[in-house]
């Protein structure tokens, strides 16, 4: 049976080197990426020159500025780093088709049966180093039988582990204390301190079947356990993986949890840890290169008519429908013009997309001619097959049928899909929150609009104060909008309490008693009396009936 071989790649300066590649001109000597951690700005990635000056990851930015006043910094962008790591994953596909990501700065590759193509595993490491040097990237690599061991070799092989301060060793005391202690031992005739040589560098490639031997000299952090567990083990005098290999599992599990034992079993190969390659994103685009530049609208539409069926066939093959389509027009003078359309419902029908593209072609300026057309469906959704029941068959989400869907798509192409909205009922007793506004293209109409328990005004506005006596009973006379009104009749009250789980600023006046009040001038108002809460209450007007 062929032994499984895993290659782990670690890019310790991924964030900094990603942005350095984007900078034009000479890169700065001292460069760092700054991120937020515990409400403070710390260094999250450093260039090699900045690290040589003594800066370190996690260092507060003011301290780094004090050490290196000429330090150039940029704010961390996790999305850019993730996209760059995805690009490196595609590059790593040259070594094996089975490549997975170890966010935020690593890759794991299953090399089983592929290393001989590069002259063996050492040849793979040489090819990785050569490629990364050409890309301007710092890389550390390790090869072993398991994912955990390869991960530890890539990050900790041949490097001293982080010193854990626990107060038990004399070398962790203050400098003056150490000097006095050493002097005391020499004067009192103690044995001369034995100089312990640092461990020999561990090979980056662990031979097949040599997992335990490769893991033993590595620090405990190589097991991918959290820092708290590393510190707890250090207090017991366990600093390397070899110190816990022969330790009984039950005491370790009781004291440090199942995660430590699970990581140890994964590194030793006792628990399977598969390499999960990332699925390539769905990409739907077609391109047409023309022998001679074109400029007429008819010629552009002829090219679109050739591209649309091919694009829709790709969408149908994957069970997808386009929600947004982008048309890119590449000009002969190296310019590029772009138009974009949106649909009310995902579709892979060329007859649905073509009229929308025609509406946008009026703004195209051909200039010296267009020599390339590119059509891309960059926003897609799954589309389920459905049986058509005639010309008046309503489409799901569009009760008026396909014509309504086309109308929304055409209007959305002109004014934007977000500008076409509908009201949707909300299950609440708060008057001003009984309906919400949603875009038509991304919402479904309500099947049943529940009627209110009591009549509601035709016009509903923000609460306006009413000058009247402070009494829950309806006032006989009150002043509203600079007018003195006399009550003719009143119906109520309808008590509505605010939602206790939400803090609505307009409802901090407490429970309300609503009244339908008709005044002598014929107006029918919706008044309420607030009983007071976080703010004082009183009489207010919130709406007018028909």
N, C-alpha and C positions, 0 to 999 in steps of 0.2 A: 504493500500500500504506500502510495506516494505521501511524503511528509508535507504538511501544510507550511507555507512560508509567507510571512507577513512583513511588509515594508511600511514603516511609519515615518512620515515627513513632518518636521516641525519648523515653522517659520517664525523665529523669535522676534523679528522686527517687522512683522507683516504690515502693521498700520503705518509706521513711519516710512517704510520703503515704498508702500503703495502710493502715498502722497508725493514722495520725492520723485517718483517716475512721472507724475503729472506736472511737476513744476518745469517751467521753461527757463532756459538759461542755466547758470551755474547753481547747483544746489547749495544750501547753507551748510557750513561745517558742523554746527551744533543744532540739531533739530529734534523735536519731541512732539508727541501727540498728548493732548490734555483731555481728560475725562472727569466726570463727576463721581465721587465716591464718598459716602457719609457726609453729604452736604459740603464738600470741599473739593477743590480742583487738584488732581494728582496726575502724575505722568503715567500714561498707559502704554507708550511705545517710544523707543529711543533709537536714534541712529548710532552707528558704531563709534563715531567720534564723541558723541555726547556721553555714551557709556564709559568711554576711556577717561573722561574728565571726572568720573566719580558719581555721576547721576545714576539713579536706579529707579526701577519700576515701583509705583506706589508712593514716590516721593512727593510731598506737597509742592505745588508750583512756587510759592514764595521762597521756599528753601532752595529750590533749583535755580531761581533767579539770583539769589544771593551768591550761589557758587559760580554761576556762569551768566553774567549780565547780558552777554550777546546771544543767549539761547533764543532760537526761533521756534515758535510753537504754533500749532493748529488745533482746532477743536475736533474731537473724535467724531467720526461719522460711521456708526456701525453698519449702515446699509452699504456704503462704499466698500468697506472691508469684506462684508459678506459676498458682494458681487465679485470682488477680486479673488477671494478664495474659490468661488465657483469657477472662475476662469482658470485658476491653477488646477482645479479638479479635471477640467477638460484637457489641459496640457498633460497631466499625469496619465491620461488614458493611453499614451504611447507606450507605457511600460506594462500595462495590464488593463483589460476592460472592466475589472472589478475594483472600482475606486470609490471610496466613501469619504465624507467630510467629518472632521473632528473640530467643530467650531470652538473657539473663533480663529485658530491659527494653525491648524494641522490637517493632514490627510492620512488616510490609511489605505494601503493597496495590497490586494491579495496577489502575491507574486508566484503562486504555485504553478509550475509548468511553464513559466514565461521568462525566467532569469537567463536561461541559456541563449536566448536571442541577443543578449548584450554581453556575452562572454562570461556569464556567471554573475553571482550576486555582487562581487566587487566591481564588476563592470557596470552593473546597474547603479551603484553608488557613485561611480565616476561619471556616468552619464547625467545623473541628477545634479551633481556638483557643477558640471560644465554648463548645463542648461541654466541653472539658477545664477551662475556667474554672469552669463550673457544677459539675463533678465535684471541683473542688479539686485538680487535677493540673497539674503542669508538663510541657509538651510542647515538643519541637523537631521540625520537619518539613522535609523536602526532597523535591523532585520532579525527576526526571531520566529519561533514556531507559533507564538500566540500574539494576539493584539496587545495585551497588557505588557508583555515583555518587550516587544518592539517599541511601544510607547515610552517605556522607562529608559531603554537604551538611547533613544533619540534625544531625550531631554536631560539625562543624568549620567550617562556613561562617561567615565573619566573626569567627572566634575565633583568637587566636594559638596556634600549636602549642606543645606541651610542650617546654621547653628541655632539650636533651640535653647533659649534662655530659661533654665529651670532653677538656678540657684544652687545646684548640687555639686557642680564642678568648680575647681578653683580658677580655671582659665576663663570663667564667665564673671569673675568678680572684678571690682575696680582695679585699675592699673597699680595704684599704691598698695592695695591689699595683696595683690599677686607678688609684688616685689618683696614685701615684708615676709610673706609666707615662704618664698624661695630662700631668702636670706636666713630665716629661722631654721629651715631644714638643714642648710649647709653648716650653720654654726653649731647646732646641737648634735651634729654627727649623723644626721639622717642619711639614708641612701641617696646617692646622686640620682637626679631625675633621668629617666630613660627617654631618649629621643625616639619618638615613634614616627617612622617614615610614612608619608602619605601613601594611600593604597595605589597600586599600579593602575594605569588607565585601563578601563574595561573595553574590550573590543566592541565596535559598533555592530558587528555581525555575530550573533550567537549561533554556533554550529547546530545542526539538527540533533535533537535529543539532549542539548546542553542548556536547557532552560533554567534549571536550578542554579547551575554554576554561574550563569550570566546575571541572574537576579540577586544572588547573595550579597555582592559588594555594593549594590545600589542603595541610596537612602530610601527611607520608608515612603517619602513623597512619590517615589516612582510607582507605587501601587495605585495611584489615582485616588487616594483617600483625602479627606478634608484636613485642614491645618489643625483643627482641634484634636483630632485623633492622633496626628503626628506628635503634637506636644504631649498628649497623655502617655503615649508609648515611650517618649524620651524621658519622662519622669521615672519610668521603670528601668531605664538604662537600655532600652531597645531603640537603636538608631538606624540600623540597616535591615534590609529585607531578610538577610541570613539569620538575624537574631530572632525572627518570628517564624521561620520555616519549620523549626522543630518544636515550637510551642504548642501545647494542647489547644485545640480549637474551642472547647467549651468555655474555659476562663476568658479567652479573648472575646467571644461572643457576648458573654454576660457583662463584661466591663465596657466594651467599645461598640457593641451592636453587630448586626449581621453584615453590614456593608464591608467592614474590614475583611472578614472571612470570604465574602463573595469576591471581592477584588483579588484576594490572594489566590483563590481557586481559578479565577479567570486567567491570571498571569501564568499559573502553572499548567493550564490546559485542562484542569479537572472539570471546569464548567465551560460549556461552549459559548463563544462570543463571535457571532458571524459578522462579516463585513457587509454592511448594507449600502450599496451604491445608490447615489441620488438619481432619481429618475430625471431624464432630460425634460426640460419644459416643452409643452406643446407649442409648436411654432408653425404658423400658417401664413405663408407669404409666397408670392409668385412674381417673376420678373420677366420683362420683355425688352430685349436690346434691339434697337432699330438700325438698319444699315445706313440710313440717311436721316438727318433731323427732320422733325415734323413740327407744324405750328397751327394747323387748322383744327377747329373743334371736332369736325367729323373724323379726322384722322386719329385724334386722341381717343374718341369714343370707339373707333374701330379696334384700337389696341386694348381698351378696357373690355370690349366684348370678347376678346380672345383670352384675357386673363381671368375674368369672372367665372366662367365654367370650371376652369382648373382649380381656382381657389375654393369654390363651393364643393367640388368633388372631394378635396382634401378634408374639408370640414365634415362632410357627410360620412366619410370613411372613419372618422374618429367620434362620430355622434355629437358633434359640436355645432353651435350656431354662432354667428358673429353678432356682437352687440355694438362694436365700434370698428370701423374700417378706415384705414389710412392709405391714401394714394400719394406716392412720391413721384415727382416729375424731375428728372435729371436733365439739365440744360447742357447745350454744347459748350457754353462758356464756363462750365464747372459750377454753376449755381444749382440749387435744389429747391423746388417749390413743393409744398405739402398741403393737401386738403384732407379733411377728416369728416366722417359722417357717423351718426349714431342711429340706432334703431330702437323702436318701442319694445320689441320682443326679439330675442335671438332668432336668427334665421340663416339658412344656407341656401336660399332661393335667389338665383341671379336676377329674376324679375323684381324682387324686392329691393335689391341693392342698386340696380342700374339707375332708376329714376332719381335716387338721392344723390348719386354722383353727378348726374347731369345738372342738378341745381347748383352744385359747387363749381362747375367748370367755367362759369361766367367770370370768375375772378382770376383765371389763369392767364399769365402773360408769357407768351412763348419766347419772346426775345429773338435770339439767334437760332432757335429751334430746340426741340426736345429729342434726345436720342435714347433715353431709357425710361421705362415705366415700371414701377414697383407697387404692387397691391398687397396689403398686409391686413389681416384680421388680428389686431393686437389685444382685443378684449373679446373673449368667447365665453359661452355657457353651454352646458349639456342640453341637448334637445332630444326629447322623447318622440318616437314615432306615434302618430295619431291618425285615426281614420277620418277622412273628410266626409261630411254628411250633407253637402249641398252648398249652394252659394250663400245661404243665410246661416250657416253653421257658425256659432260664436267661438272665437278663439279664447283659450284660457287666459284670463287677465284682461281681456278686451271683450266685454259682453256685446258690444255693437257689431262685432265680427271683424273680418279681415280689412274691410274698408276703413274702419275706425283706426286700426293699427297702422295702416298706410298714412292716414291723415296725421296721426301723432308723429310718425317718423318724418314726414315732410315738414311739419311745423317745427319739430325739434331740430331739423337740419338748418333751418333759418334762424331761429331765435334761441336754440339750446334746449336740450331735453329737460333741464332743471326748471325752465320757465313755464312748463306745462304741468300744472298741479291739479290735484283733486282733494276733496275733503273726505276723511275717513273717521267714523265714529270711534270714541274712546269710552271705555267702561269706567266712568267716574261720575260723581254727583256734583262736582264743582262746575258751576255754569260755564265759566270761560275756558274749561278744558274738556268739554264734551266732544270736541272734534279737533283733529290735527291735519295739517297740510302735508301731503306727500307728492313726489313727482309721479306722474302717470306711468312713465316708462318702467319704474321700479316698484310698483305697488299694484295691488288688486283692489277692485271696487268692493264695497261692502255688499254682501248678499241681502242683509236686512238692516235697515237703519232704525234702531229701537226708538220708539216715541218717548218723549219725556213724561214723567209721572204727573207733572203739573205744567200749565202753559208757560212758555218762555217768550221773552220779548223779541220783536223782529229786529230791533237794533240793540246791540249789546256793546257797551263802551266801558272804559276804565271808571272805577268808582269815583264819583264826584260828591264832595261834602254837601250836606243839606243843613241849613240853619233851622233848628227846631229845639223844643224843650227836651231835656235828657230823660226820656220816659219810654219804656218799651211799647206803650200803646201808640197807635197812629196819631200824629199831631193833627189838630183841626186846621192849623195854618202853619206854613213853613216857607222858607225862602230858598230858591234854587235858581242859579244862573241869573242873579240880580232881579228876580221876579218873586213877588209874594203870591203864593198859590193857596187856594182854599180847598180842603178835601171834601169831595162830594160823596164818595163811597170807597170802601176798602175791603179787600178779600185777603185772608191769611190768618195767622202767619204760617210760613213754611220754614222750618228750622233746618239749617245746613251747617254742619260742623266741618272744620278744616281737616285735611288728611294728616293724622298725627305722625305718620312716618316720613312726611316731607316738611321742609321749612319753606313755605311760600311767603315771600315778603308782603304780598297783598292781603294775606289772611292772618297776619299777626295780631289783628284786632279781636280775634276769638270767634266764638259761635255767632252766626247771623240768623235773624228772623226776617224773612222776605215777605213783603206785602205788595199786592197789586192795587195801586191807588189811582182812582179817577178824580181829577180836579174839576172845578166848576167851568174852566175854559175848554173842557173836552179832552184834554190830554190824559193818557193812561200811562203811568210811570211805574217802574219797578224799584221800590224803595226797600231798604233793609236797615235793621237796627243791629249794630255790632255791640256785643255785651262786654267787650274789652278783654285784652290778653296781654301780650308783650307791649302793645301800644294801646292808647285810649280808644274807646269805642265812640258810639254816636250814630246819627242818621246819615245815610248815604243813598245816592241814586246810581243805578247801574245799567238801566235800559229803558226803552220806550216801546210800548205795544202798538200794534197797528190801530 
